Amino acid sequence: MKKIAIAAGLALAMGATMAQAHEENKGYVTTSNGTIWRTSLGECWHNSLWTKDLAVVGCDGMVAAAPMVEEKPAEPMYAMMADTKKFALYFDFDSTQVGDTSNIVNYIGTLSSLKEIKLVGHADPIGSEAYNEKLSKRRAEAVAAKLADAGVDSSKMDIGYLGESSPIANCSGRGAELIACLRPDRRVDVEIMGEKRVMK
């Protein structure tokens, strides 16, 4: 029995010596297909070439490097910011014909949320106070109708009118000269309140 055990040990040692050092496992005793031989304790067998630099994953405490995880860029953060802007629409004498409102409509389109639109009609002092009050009301209503036709939410509109009680112009003269000078008083003031979505 003793002789058989010795012979088996010699055969094993010879097999280990003759085993090839696989190209990827240069510092270890390997089988012909490159598998590293291990002891009964699971330790990898070194050959005469082994150095620490030749250690491979799974042997001598080497572990595989953690895979690189590509970091996704952070999602942009947004906040709602209050935004208010005022416009004025001017009218010809004794007229309710509304001019171009595209600048108002375009601005409303830039808002993320429309809160309120205040429309206040005005008239110049030519004519009776009662007539001018009604005229200023019709002007404000005409602007509201035109904005609604352009797709603006009419439920957000607040219509007011002040007649001739809030003049801007300071005019003298008569006739056409006076009418031209009083143009700033023939207006509808438009104040738009809303919110815009902005990046933090």
C-alpha positions in Angstrom: 0.0 0.0 0.0 2.8 2.4 0.9 4.5 1.8 -2.4 1.2 2.5 -4.3 0.7 5.8 -2.4 4.2 6.9 -3.2 3.8 6.0 -6.8 0.6 8.0 -7.0 2.2 11.0 -5.4 5.1 10.9 -7.9 2.7 10.6 -10.8 0.8 13.6 -9.5 3.9 15.6 -9.1 5.1 14.6 -12.6 1.7 15.6 -14.0 1.9 18.9 -12.4 5.4 19.5 -13.6 4.4 18.6 -17.1 1.1 20.6 -17.2 1.4 23.5 -19.4 1.3 27.2 -18.2 -1.6 28.6 -20.1 -0.9 32.0 -21.8 -3.5 33.8 -19.6 -2.4 32.0 -16.4 1.4 32.2 -16.8 2.1 32.0 -13.1 0.0 28.9 -12.4 0.1 25.2 -13.1 -2.7 24.4 -15.6 -4.2 21.6 -17.5 -3.8 21.5 -21.3 -6.9 23.5 -21.7 -5.8 26.3 -19.4 -7.7 25.3 -16.2 -5.7 26.2 -13.1 -5.0 23.3 -10.8 -6.0 23.7 -7.2 -5.1 22.1 -3.9 -7.6 20.2 -1.8 -8.1 23.5 0.1 -8.9 25.3 -3.2 -5.7 27.2 -3.4 -4.2 27.8 -6.9 -0.9 26.0 -7.7 1.9 28.3 -8.6 4.6 27.4 -11.0 8.2 28.7 -11.0 7.2 31.8 -13.0 4.6 33.1 -10.5 4.9 36.6 -9.1 2.3 38.9 -7.6 2.0 40.7 -10.9 0.8 37.4 -12.5 -2.0 36.8 -9.9 -5.4 36.3 -11.6 -9.0 36.7 -10.5 -10.1 33.8 -8.3 -6.5 33.1 -7.0 -4.4 34.7 -4.4 -7.1 37.0 -3.2 -7.7 38.6 -6.6 -11.3 39.7 -7.3 -12.9 41.0 -10.4 -13.1 44.7 -10.8 -16.5 46.2 -10.4 -18.1 47.0 -13.8 -18.1 50.6 -14.8 -21.6 52.1 -14.3 -22.3 54.9 -16.7 -23.8 57.8 -14.7 -26.9 59.3 -16.2 -27.0 63.1 -16.3 -29.3 64.5 -13.6 -32.8 65.4 -14.8 -33.1 69.2 -15.0 -35.2 70.8 -12.2 -37.8 73.4 -13.0 -39.8 75.9 -11.0 -42.8 78.1 -11.7 -42.1 81.8 -11.7 -44.7 84.6 -11.7 -44.7 86.7 -14.8 -46.7 89.9 -15.5 -46.8 92.1 -18.5 -48.8 95.2 -19.6 -50.0 96.3 -23.0 -52.1 99.2 -24.4 -54.3 99.1 -27.4 -55.3 102.5 -28.9 -58.4 103.5 -30.8 -59.5 106.0 -33.4 -61.9 108.7 -32.4 -65.3 107.4 -31.4 -64.3 103.9 -32.5 -64.3 100.4 -31.0 -62.4 98.9 -33.8 -59.5 96.8 -32.3 -56.1 96.9 -33.9 -53.4 94.2 -34.0 -53.3 92.0 -30.9 -50.7 89.4 -32.1 -48.1 90.7 -29.6 -50.5 90.0 -26.7 -51.6 86.6 -28.0 -47.9 85.6 -28.6 -46.9 86.6 -25.1 -49.8 84.6 -23.6 -48.5 81.6 -25.6 -45.1 81.8 -23.8 -46.8 81.3 -20.4 -47.0 77.9 -18.7 -50.0 79.0 -16.8 -52.4 81.9 -17.4 -53.9 83.3 -14.2 -55.7 86.5 -15.2 -56.1 89.2 -17.9 -57.3 92.6 -16.8 -58.9 94.8 -19.5 -59.7 98.4 -18.6 -61.3 100.6 -21.3 -60.8 104.4 -21.5 -62.2 107.3 -23.6 -61.1 110.8 -24.3 -63.1 113.7 -22.8 -64.8 114.8 -26.1 -68.5 114.2 -25.7 -70.6 113.5 -22.6 -69.3 111.7 -19.6 -72.1 109.1 -19.8 -71.4 108.4 -23.5 -67.7 108.0 -22.9 -68.3 105.6 -20.1 -70.3 103.3 -22.4 -67.7 103.8 -25.1 -64.9 102.7 -22.8 -66.9 99.6 -21.8 -67.5 98.7 -25.5 -63.8 99.0 -26.2 -62.8 96.7 -23.4 -65.5 94.2 -24.5 -64.2 94.4 -28.1 -60.7 93.6 -27.0 -61.9 90.6 -25.0 -63.9 89.3 -28.0 -60.9 89.6 -30.3 -58.6 87.8 -27.8 -61.2 85.1 -27.4 -61.4 84.6 -31.1 -57.6 84.1 -31.1 -58.0 81.3 -28.6 -57.4 83.0 -25.3 -59.4 81.7 -22.4 -62.2 84.2 -21.9 -62.9 82.9 -18.3 -59.5 84.4 -17.3 -60.6 87.9 -18.5 -61.7 90.6 -16.1 -63.4 93.5 -17.9 -63.5 97.1 -16.5 -64.0 100.6 -17.8 -63.3 104.1 -16.6 -64.8 106.3 -19.2 -62.9 109.6 -19.4 -61.9 109.6 -15.7 -58.2 108.4 -16.2 -56.7 110.6 -18.9 -53.0 110.5 -19.9 -52.8 113.3 -22.6 -52.6 117.0 -21.7 -53.9 118.7 -24.8 -55.1 122.1 -26.0 -56.4 123.2 -29.4 -59.5 122.2 -31.3 -60.8 119.9 -34.0 -58.5 117.4 -35.7 -55.5 118.6 -33.8 -57.2 118.0 -30.4 -58.5 114.6 -31.5 -55.0 113.5 -32.6 -53.5 114.7 -29.3 -56.1 112.9 -27.2 -55.2 109.5 -28.8 -53.5 108.1 -25.7 -56.8 108.5 -23.8 -58.6 106.3 -26.3 -57.2 103.0 -25.1 -57.7 99.6 -23.4 -55.1 98.8 -20.8 -54.2 95.1 -20.8 -52.5 93.5 -17.8 -51.6 89.8 -18.1 -50.7 87.7 -15.0 -49.4 84.2 -15.3 -46.5 81.8 -14.6 -43.5 80.6 -16.6 -41.7 77.3 -16.1 -38.0 78.1 -15.6 -34.9 75.9 -15.0 -33.5 76.2 -11.5 
